[in-house]
Amino acid sequence: MTDSIDRLFQGVVAEQQADPSRSRTARLLNASRAKVAKKVAEEATEVVIEAIGGDRNAIVRESADLIYNLVVLWATLGVQPKDVWKEMQRREQLFGLAEKLLKRPTAPKARRKVVAAAVRQRKKRR
């Protein structure tokens, strides 16, 4: 799998010099970072929609689109697949293969005191 993504990344990088009128990848690479990021979000949403619907073949197709657009985003930002693999390896060593970094617990926010509406209104009138 990593070999496939590495090859895809090399192909995407090679398209940076291509004519945007003839290459969808070149068009994306010449678009703004925000546009590329939105494309990733769009494809991720399509994966979710297909997952809810349960259409396995559609999930496979949309997942491939998501990976493609994620690789384009990496290329846009100067992130190489090896950078991602290195982070995955670091996490595996810390937490195991199928685990993710735990979110640090945040301090609970101070809750506002609940006051009845009638009491608040009386205070405002004075």
Protein Blocks (a to p, Z undefined) as FASTA:
>chain_A
ZZmmmmmmmmmmmmmmpcfklmmklmmmmmcfklmmmmmmmmmmmmmmmmmnopaklmmm
mmmmmmmmmmmmmmmnopafklmmmmmmmmmmmnojkbccdddddddddddddddfklmm
mmmmZZ
